[in-house]
Amino acid sequence: MDRISSSSTFFAKKVFPCLWFGIVAAVAVSLIAGGIWRKNPVVLLHPLAMGGVGYFMFRKLLGGLADEVRDGGAFLLVRKGGIEERVQLSNVMNVDITQYQNPSRITLRLRAPGKFGNEVSFIPQTSFQLNPFARNRIAEALIQRVDRARMNS
């Protein structure tokens, strides 16, 4: 089975948020240790705001992403944490891709909910392209295969 999800999913879901909150914490500690907050206590709101914005953005954009998606022909094998599920292409109602978001994501809306609910999202593999408006080849292939699977069932 070929992997169709990006190998950078671990970095996006785990490493980058840790770096973000580490930098925010370092800034807060330096403001406190340097005594800057005594002169202007409002400066402590900046790291608090950045931490809050980061938390909600990471939760919204990265929280529901699958860790790995493999293509099994008539199905996709989806893994998130220690849970795996086979998603039949005939059970997919819609394939949506967010192109102008980095990283882009593919969301599969399912007819019948599975272990992960009625949607499965993942970061697809991408290759370097000079055209920012080019379509994602994995999303396009999934759209065509889902359509064929629906016609055959």
Backbone hydrogen bonds, N-H to C=O, Kabsch-Sander energy under -0.5 kcal/mol:
donor,donor_aa,acceptor,acceptor_aa,energy
2,D,71,D,-0.9
4,I,69,V,-2.4
5,S,69,V,-1.4
6,S,123,I,-3.5
9,T,6,S,-0.9
12,A,8,S,-2.5
13,K,9,T,-2.7
14,K,10,F,-2.6
15,V,10,F,-1.1
16,F,11,F,-3.1
18,C,14,K,-1.4
19,L,15,V,-2.4
20,W,16,F,-2.7
21,F,17,P,-2.7
22,G,18,C,-2.1
23,I,19,L,-2.5
24,V,20,W,-2.4
25,A,21,F,-2.3
26,A,22,G,-2.4
27,V,23,I,-2.4
28,A,24,V,-2.2
29,V,25,A,-2.8
30,S,26,A,-2.4
31,L,27,V,-2.2
32,I,28,A,-2.1
33,A,29,V,-3.4
34,G,30,S,-2.1
35,G,32,I,-0.9
36,I,31,L,-0.9
37,W,31,L,-1.3
38,R,35,G,-1.0
39,K,35,G,-0.8
39,K,36,I,-0.6
40,N,36,I,-1.9
43,V,40,N,-1.7
44,L,41,P,-1.4
45,L,42,V,-2.0
46,H,43,V,-0.8
48,L,44,L,-1.3
49,A,45,L,-3.0
50,M,46,H,-2.6
51,G,47,P,-2.4
52,G,48,L,-2.4
53,V,49,A,-3.0
54,G,50,M,-2.4
55,Y,51,G,-2.3
56,F,52,G,-2.2
57,M,53,V,-2.6
58,F,54,G,-2.9
59,R,55,Y,-2.3
60,K,56,F,-2.2
61,L,57,M,-3.1
62,L,58,F,-2.3
63,G,58,F,-1.1
63,G,59,R,-0.6
65,L,62,L,-1.3
66,A,121,S,-3.1
67,D,79,R,-1.6
68,E,79,R,-2.0
70,R,77,L,-2.5
71,D,2,D,-3.5
72,G,70,R,-0.6
72,G,75,F,-2.8
74,A,72,G,-1.2
76,L,87,V,-2.4
77,L,70,R,-2.8
78,V,76,L,-0.7
78,V,85,E,-3.1
79,R,68,E,-2.9
80,K,83,I,-2.4
83,I,80,K,-1.8
85,E,78,V,-2.4
87,V,76,L,-3.2
87,V,85,E,-0.6
88,Q,86,R,-0.7
89,L,74,A,-2.4
91,N,88,Q,-1.6
92,V,89,L,-1.3
93,M,91,N,-0.5
93,M,109,R,-3.5
94,N,109,R,-1.5
96,D,107,T,-2.6
98,T,105,R,-2.3
99,Q,97,I,-0.9
101,Q,98,T,-0.6
105,R,98,T,-0.7
106,I,122,F,-3.0
107,T,96,D,-3.2
108,L,120,V,-3.3
109,R,94,N,-2.5
109,R,107,T,-0.6
110,L,108,L,-0.5
110,L,118,N,-3.0
111,R,91,N,-3.3
114,G,117,G,-2.5
117,G,114,G,-1.4
120,V,108,L,-2.1
121,S,64,G,-0.7
122,F,106,I,-2.2
125,Q,4,I,-2.1
134,A,131,N,-1.3
140,E,136,N,-2.4
141,A,137,R,-2.1
142,L,138,I,-2.4
143,I,139,A,-2.4
144,Q,140,E,-1.9
145,R,141,A,-2.5
146,V,142,L,-2.8
147,D,143,I,-2.0
148,R,144,Q,-2.2
149,A,145,R,-2.5
150,R,146,V,-2.3
151,M,147,D,-1.9
152,N,148,R,-1.9
153,S,149,A,-1.0
